[in-house]
Amino acid sequence: MIPLRRTCKQAAALLVAREDRRIALSDTVALRLHLMACQACPRFERQLLTMRNAMRQWRNYGTDDGL
């Protein structure tokens, strides 16, 4: 296998892992290359970001108005 080539399944796993921890530089580069070449994985990345932002808002819901 080519060292910087990732499958969609591997890219998805890296996107999820990146939510919890820093990933290796080689994985970061490979992920960026994959995201430039793939149509589906950037959509999955946006979905993860949407879920993360929604969870952040949910955690903070009611804290601003004294509830």
PDB file as gemmi writes it, atoms N, CA and C in Angstrom:
CRYST1    1.000    1.000    1.000  90.00  90.00  90.00 P 1                      
ATOM      1  N   MET A   1       0.837  -1.187   0.000  1.00  0.00           N  
ATOM      2  CA  MET A   1       0.000   0.000   0.000  1.00  0.00           C  
ATOM      3  C   MET A   1       0.874   1.240   0.000  1.00  0.00           C  
ATOM      4  N   ILE A   2       0.438   2.276  -0.713  1.00  0.00           N  
ATOM      5  CA  ILE A   2       1.175   3.530  -0.764  1.00  0.00           C  
ATOM      6  C   ILE A   2       1.078   4.197   0.609  1.00  0.00           C  
ATOM      7  N   PRO A   3       2.203   4.652   1.171  1.00  0.00           N  
ATOM      8  CA  PRO A   3       2.210   5.156   2.545  1.00  0.00           C  
ATOM      9  C   PRO A   3       1.215   6.273   2.847  1.00  0.00           C  
ATOM     10  N   LEU A   4       0.967   7.196   1.930  1.00  0.00           N  
ATOM     11  CA  LEU A   4       0.073   8.316   2.216  1.00  0.00           C  
ATOM     12  C   LEU A   4      -1.323   8.120   1.638  1.00  0.00           C  
ATOM     13  N   ARG A   5      -1.606   6.932   1.165  1.00  0.00           N  
ATOM     14  CA  ARG A   5      -2.918   6.669   0.594  1.00  0.00           C  
ATOM     15  C   ARG A   5      -3.817   6.035   1.654  1.00  0.00           C  
ATOM     16  N   ARG A   6      -5.032   6.575   1.788  1.00  0.00           N  
ATOM     17  CA  ARG A   6      -5.989   6.044   2.757  1.00  0.00           C  
ATOM     18  C   ARG A   6      -7.301   5.731   2.045  1.00  0.00           C  
ATOM     19  N   THR A   7      -7.972   4.698   2.520  1.00  0.00           N  
ATOM     20  CA  THR A   7      -9.301   4.378   2.028  1.00  0.00           C  
ATOM     21  C   THR A   7     -10.305   5.288   2.733  1.00  0.00           C  
ATOM     22  N   CYS A   8     -11.529   5.299   2.241  1.00  0.00           N  
ATOM     23  CA  CYS A   8     -12.572   6.099   2.904  1.00  0.00           C  
ATOM     24  C   CYS A   8     -12.798   5.608   4.332  1.00  0.00           C  
ATOM     25  N   LYS A   9     -12.741   4.310   4.525  1.00  0.00           N  
ATOM     26  CA  LYS A   9     -12.929   3.755   5.864  1.00  0.00           C  
ATOM     27  C   LYS A   9     -11.820   4.229   6.803  1.00  0.00           C  
ATOM     28  N   GLN A  10     -10.576   4.225   6.321  1.00  0.00           N  
ATOM     29  CA  GLN A  10      -9.461   4.695   7.133  1.00  0.00           C  
ATOM     30  C   GLN A  10      -9.567   6.198   7.387  1.00  0.00           C  
ATOM     31  N   ALA A  11      -9.972   6.943   6.366  1.00  0.00           N  
ATOM     32  CA  ALA A  11     -10.126   8.394   6.520  1.00  0.00           C  
ATOM     33  C   ALA A  11     -11.211   8.709   7.544  1.00  0.00           C  
ATOM     34  N   ALA A  12     -12.316   7.985   7.497  1.00  0.00           N  
ATOM     35  CA  ALA A  12     -13.390   8.200   8.466  1.00  0.00           C  
ATOM     36  C   ALA A  12     -12.896   7.911   9.878  1.00  0.00           C  
ATOM     37  N   ALA A  13     -12.132   6.850  10.035  1.00  0.00           N  
ATOM     38  CA  ALA A  13     -11.589   6.518  11.361  1.00  0.00           C  
ATOM     39  C   ALA A  13     -10.656   7.626  11.850  1.00  0.00           C  
ATOM     40  N   LEU A  14      -9.861   8.194  10.955  1.00  0.00           N  
ATOM     41  CA  LEU A  14      -8.968   9.287  11.338  1.00  0.00           C  
ATOM     42  C   LEU A  14      -9.757  10.544  11.702  1.00  0.00           C  
ATOM     43  N   LEU A  15     -10.827  10.819  10.964  1.00  0.00           N  
ATOM     44  CA  LEU A  15     -11.657  11.983  11.278  1.00  0.00           C  
ATOM     45  C   LEU A  15     -12.277  11.846  12.664  1.00  0.00           C  
ATOM     46  N   VAL A  16     -12.738  10.662  12.997  1.00  0.00           N  
ATOM     47  CA  VAL A  16     -13.332  10.426  14.312  1.00  0.00           C  
ATOM     48  C   VAL A  16     -12.248  10.492  15.398  1.00  0.00           C  
ATOM     49  N   ALA A  17     -11.095   9.886  15.131  1.00  0.00           N  
ATOM     50  CA  ALA A  17     -10.000   9.903  16.109  1.00  0.00           C  
ATOM     51  C   ALA A  17      -9.522  11.324  16.364  1.00  0.00           C  
ATOM     52  N   ARG A  18      -9.544  12.136  15.322  1.00  0.00           N  
ATOM     53  CA  ARG A  18      -9.090  13.524  15.439  1.00  0.00           C  
ATOM     54  C   ARG A  18      -9.980  14.332  16.379  1.00  0.00           C  
ATOM     55  N   GLU A  19     -11.194  13.887  16.597  1.00  0.00           N  
ATOM     56  CA  GLU A  19     -12.089  14.557  17.538  1.00  0.00           C  
ATOM     57  C   GLU A  19     -11.598  14.401  18.980  1.00  0.00           C  
ATOM     58  N   ASP A  20     -10.906  13.309  19.274  1.00  0.00           N  
ATOM     59  CA  ASP A  20     -10.502  12.993  20.643  1.00  0.00           C  
ATOM     60  C   ASP A  20      -9.030  13.244  20.948  1.00  0.00           C  
ATOM     61  N   ARG A  21      -8.211  13.211  19.917  1.00  0.00           N  
ATOM     62  CA  ARG A  21      -6.770  13.303  20.155  1.00  0.00           C  
ATOM     63  C   ARG A  21      -6.071  13.827  18.921  1.00  0.00           C  
ATOM     64  N   ARG A  22      -4.810  14.181  19.107  1.00  0.00           N  
ATOM     65  CA  ARG A  22      -3.979  14.561  17.968  1.00  0.00           C  
ATOM     66  C   ARG A  22      -3.606  13.309  17.200  1.00  0.00           C  
ATOM     67  N   ILE A  23      -3.652  13.412  15.885  1.00  0.00           N  
ATOM     68  CA  ILE A  23      -3.221  12.274  15.073  1.00  0.00           C  
ATOM     69  C   ILE A  23      -1.827  12.563  14.534  1.00  0.00           C  
ATOM     70  N   ALA A  24      -1.127  11.527  14.160  1.00  0.00           N  
ATOM     71  CA  ALA A  24       0.258  11.650  13.695  1.00  0.00           C  
ATOM     72  C   ALA A  24       0.329  12.544  12.458  1.00  0.00           C  
ATOM     73  N   LEU A  25       1.468  13.186  12.268  1.00  0.00           N  
ATOM     74  CA  LEU A  25       1.666  14.072  11.126  1.00  0.00           C  
ATOM     75  C   LEU A  25       1.445  13.329   9.809  1.00  0.00           C  
ATOM     76  N   SER A  26       1.949  12.114   9.709  1.00  0.00           N  
ATOM     77  CA  SER A  26       1.768  11.344   8.474  1.00  0.00           C  
ATOM     78  C   SER A  26       0.292  11.064   8.210  1.00  0.00           C  
ATOM     79  N   ASP A  27      -0.475  10.807   9.270  1.00  0.00           N  
ATOM     80  CA  ASP A  27      -1.915  10.598   9.119  1.00  0.00           C  
ATOM     81  C   ASP A  27      -2.620  11.891   8.735  1.00  0.00           C  
ATOM     82  N   THR A  28      -2.174  13.009   9.287  1.00  0.00           N  
ATOM     83  CA  THR A  28      -2.754  14.299   8.951  1.00  0.00           C  
ATOM     84  C   THR A  28      -2.555  14.616   7.473  1.00  0.00           C  
ATOM     85  N   VAL A  29      -1.346  14.397   6.987  1.00  0.00           N  
ATOM     86  CA  VAL A  29      -1.044  14.645   5.570  1.00  0.00           C  
ATOM     87  C   VAL A  29      -1.857  13.706   4.689  1.00  0.00           C  
ATOM     88  N   ALA A  30      -1.876  12.432   5.041  1.00  0.00           N  
ATOM     89  CA  ALA A  30      -2.633  11.457   4.256  1.00  0.00           C  
ATOM     90  C   ALA A  30      -4.120  11.788   4.255  1.00  0.00           C  
ATOM     91  N   LEU A  31      -4.638  12.231   5.383  1.00  0.00           N  
ATOM     92  CA  LEU A  31      -6.047  12.593   5.476  1.00  0.00           C  
ATOM     93  C   LEU A  31      -6.355  13.801   4.593  1.00  0.00           C  
ATOM     94  N   ARG A  32      -5.509  14.805   4.628  1.00  0.00           N  
ATOM     95  CA  ARG A  32      -5.716  15.981   3.784  1.00  0.00           C  
ATOM     96  C   ARG A  32      -5.697  15.609   2.301  1.00  0.00           C  
ATOM     97  N   LEU A  33      -4.760  14.766   1.918  1.00  0.00           N  
ATOM     98  CA  LEU A  33      -4.705  14.315   0.524  1.00  0.00           C  
ATOM     99  C   LEU A  33      -5.975  13.572   0.143  1.00  0.00           C  
ATOM    100  N   HIS A  34      -6.437  12.716   1.034  1.00  0.00           N  
ATOM    101  CA  HIS A  34      -7.649  11.958   0.769  1.00  0.00           C  
ATOM    102  C   HIS A  34      -8.851  12.893   0.639  1.00  0.00           C  
ATOM    103  N   LEU A  35      -8.951  13.868   1.532  1.00  0.00           N  
ATOM    104  CA  LEU A  35     -10.081  14.797   1.509  1.00  0.00           C  
ATOM    105  C   LEU A  35     -10.100  15.636   0.229  1.00  0.00           C  
ATOM    106  N   MET A  36      -8.928  15.894  -0.353  1.00  0.00           N  
ATOM    107  CA  MET A  36      -8.875  16.644  -1.610  1.00  0.00           C  
ATOM    108  C   MET A  36      -9.347  15.794  -2.789  1.00  0.00           C  
ATOM    109  N   ALA A  37      -9.153  14.487  -2.691  1.00  0.00           N  
ATOM    110  CA  ALA A  37      -9.468  13.602  -3.816  1.00  0.00           C  
ATOM    111  C   ALA A  37     -10.847  12.960  -3.727  1.00  0.00           C  
ATOM    112  N   CYS A  38     -11.452  12.946  -2.553  1.00  0.00           N  
ATOM    113  CA  CYS A  38     -12.701  12.227  -2.321  1.00  0.00           C  
ATOM    114  C   CYS A  38     -13.873  13.195  -2.268  1.00  0.00           C  
ATOM    115  N   GLN A  39     -15.030  12.748  -2.735  1.00  0.00           N  
ATOM    116  CA  GLN A  39     -16.225  13.579  -2.652  1.00  0.00           C  
ATOM    117  C   GLN A  39     -17.029  13.307  -1.384  1.00  0.00           C  
ATOM    118  N   ALA A  40     -17.022  12.089  -0.907  1.00  0.00           N  
ATOM    119  CA  ALA A  40     -17.866  11.707   0.231  1.00  0.00           C  
ATOM    120  C   ALA A  40     -17.255  12.085   1.580  1.00  0.00           C  
ATOM    121  N   CYS A  41     -15.986  11.923   1.752  1.00  0.00           N  
ATOM    122  CA  CYS A  41     -15.359  12.131   3.062  1.00  0.00           C  
ATOM    123  C   CYS A  41     -15.415  13.578   3.550  1.00  0.00           C  
ATOM    124  N   PRO A  42     -15.267  14.590   2.685  1.00  0.00           N  
ATOM    125  CA  PRO A  42     -15.451  15.959   3.178  1.00  0.00           C  
ATOM    126  C   PRO A  42     -16.872  16.205   3.698  1.00  0.00           C  
ATOM    127  N   ARG A  43     -17.844  15.549   3.115  1.00  0.00           N  
ATOM    128  CA  ARG A  43     -19.222  15.657   3.609  1.00  0.00           C  
ATOM    129  C   ARG A  43     -19.309  15.058   5.014  1.00  0.00           C  
ATOM    130  N   PHE A  44     -18.670  13.912   5.218  1.00  0.00           N  
ATOM    131  CA  PHE A  44     -18.650  13.282   6.543  1.00  0.00           C  
ATOM    132  C   PHE A  44     -17.941  14.192   7.542  1.00  0.00           C  
ATOM    133  N   GLU A  45     -16.859  14.828   7.118  1.00  0.00           N  
ATOM    134  CA  GLU A  45     -16.138  15.751   7.999  1.00  0.00           C  
ATOM    135  C   GLU A  45     -17.049  16.911   8.422  1.00  0.00           C  
ATOM    136  N   ARG A  46     -17.810  17.473   7.477  1.00  0.00           N  
ATOM    137  CA  ARG A  46     -18.744  18.548   7.815  1.00  0.00           C  
ATOM    138  C   ARG A  46     -19.822  18.062   8.772  1.00  0.00           C  
ATOM    139  N   GLN A  47     -20.277  16.822   8.588  1.00  0.00           N  
ATOM    140  CA  GLN A  47     -21.281  16.268   9.493  1.00  0.00           C  
ATOM    141  C   GLN A  47     -20.724  16.144  10.909  1.00  0.00           C  
ATOM    142  N   LEU A  48     -19.486  15.704  11.028  1.00  0.00           N  
ATOM    143  CA  LEU A  48     -18.853  15.612  12.348  1.00  0.00           C  
ATOM    144  C   LEU A  48     -18.747  16.991  13.000  1.00  0.00           C  
ATOM    145  N   LEU A  49     -18.357  17.984  12.218  1.00  0.00           N  
ATOM    146  CA  LEU A  49     -18.253  19.342  12.759  1.00  0.00           C  
ATOM    147  C   LEU A  49     -19.615  19.865  13.197  1.00  0.00           C  
ATOM    148  N   THR A  50     -20.648  19.569  12.420  1.00  0.00           N  
ATOM    149  CA  THR A  50     -22.008  19.976  12.785  1.00  0.00           C  
ATOM    150  C   THR A  50     -22.428  19.327  14.095  1.00  0.00           C  
ATOM    151  N   MET A  51     -22.144  18.032  14.237  1.00  0.00           N  
ATOM    152  CA  MET A  51     -22.497  17.332  15.479  1.00  0.00           C  
ATOM    153  C   MET A  51     -21.715  17.889  16.660  1.00  0.00           C  
ATOM    154  N   ARG A  52     -20.431  18.185  16.465  1.00  0.00           N  
ATOM    155  CA  ARG A  52     -19.622  18.732  17.554  1.00  0.00           C  
ATOM    156  C   ARG A  52     -20.169  20.091  17.992  1.00  0.00           C  
ATOM    157  N   ASN A  53     -20.506  20.940  17.021  1.00  0.00           N  
ATOM    158  CA  ASN A  53     -21.052  22.257  17.360  1.00  0.00           C  
ATOM    159  C   ASN A  53     -22.413  22.140  18.040  1.00  0.00           C  
ATOM    160  N   ALA A  54     -23.242  21.227  17.575  1.00  0.00           N  
ATOM    161  CA  ALA A  54     -24.553  21.024  18.198  1.00  0.00           C  
ATOM    162  C   ALA A  54     -24.399  20.550  19.637  1.00  0.00           C  
ATOM    163  N   MET A  55     -23.470  19.654  19.882  1.00  0.00           N  
ATOM    164  CA  MET A  55     -23.243  19.168  21.247  1.00  0.00           C  
ATOM    165  C   MET A  55     -22.712  20.282  22.145  1.00  0.00           C  
ATOM    166  N   ARG A  56     -21.850  21.115  21.603  1.00  0.00           N  
ATOM    167  CA  ARG A  56     -21.320  22.238  22.390  1.00  0.00           C  
ATOM    168  C   ARG A  56     -22.456  23.185  22.772  1.00  0.00           C  
ATOM    169  N   GLN A  57     -23.338  23.478  21.819  1.00  0.00           N  
ATOM    170  CA  GLN A  57     -24.474  24.348  22.113  1.00  0.00           C  
ATOM    171  C   GLN A  57     -25.420  23.698  23.111  1.00  0.00           C  
ATOM    172  N   TRP A  58     -25.635  22.404  22.982  1.00  0.00           N  
ATOM    173  CA  TRP A  58     -26.528  21.694  23.899  1.00  0.00           C  
ATOM    174  C   TRP A  58     -25.972  21.718  25.317  1.00  0.00           C  
ATOM    175  N   ARG A  59     -24.654  21.512  25.453  1.00  0.00           N  
ATOM    176  CA  ARG A  59     -24.033  21.540  26.782  1.00  0.00           C  
ATOM    177  C   ARG A  59     -24.177  22.908  27.430  1.00  0.00           C  
ATOM    178  N   ASN A  60     -24.143  23.962  26.627  1.00  0.00           N  
ATOM    179  CA  ASN A  60     -24.221  25.317  27.155  1.00  0.00           C  
ATOM    180  C   ASN A  60     -25.643  25.852  27.193  1.00  0.00           C  
ATOM    181  N   TYR A  61     -26.606  25.066  26.775  1.00  0.00           N  
ATOM    182  CA  TYR A  61     -27.993  25.531  26.727  1.00  0.00           C  
ATOM    183  C   TYR A  61     -28.487  25.852  28.146  1.00  0.00           C  
ATOM    184  N   GLY A  62     -29.012  27.024  28.286  1.00  0.00           N  
ATOM    185  CA  GLY A  62     -29.574  27.418  29.571  1.00  0.00           C  
ATOM    186  C   GLY A  62     -28.562  28.021  30.531  1.00  0.00           C  
ATOM    187  N   THR A  63     -27.276  27.963  30.256  1.00  0.00           N  
ATOM    188  CA  THR A  63     -26.292  28.522  31.181  1.00  0.00           C  
ATOM    189  C   THR A  63     -26.223  30.025  31.081  1.00  0.00           C  
ATOM    190  N   ASP A  64     -26.605  30.587  29.921  1.00  0.00           N  
ATOM    191  CA  ASP A  64     -26.521  32.035  29.744  1.00  0.00           C  
ATOM    192  C   ASP A  64     -27.684  32.785  30.383  1.00  0.00           C  
ATOM    193  N   ASP A  65     -28.853  32.145  30.493  1.00  0.00           N  
ATOM    194  CA  ASP A  65     -30.018  32.851  31.007  1.00  0.00           C  
ATOM    195  C   ASP A  65     -30.406  32.426  32.427  1.00  0.00           C  
ATOM    196  N   GLY A  66     -29.496  31.748  33.118  1.00  0.00           N  
ATOM    197  CA  GLY A  66     -29.737  31.422  34.509  1.00  0.00           C  
ATOM    198  C   GLY A  66     -30.645  30.229  34.761  1.00  0.00           C  
ATOM    199  N   LEU A  67     -30.894  29.390  33.762  1.00  0.00           N  
ATOM    200  CA  LEU A  67     -31.748  28.213  33.978  1.00  0.00           C  
ATOM    201  C   LEU A  67     -31.017  27.102  34.679  1.00  0.00           C  
TER     202      LEU A  67                                                      
END                                                                             
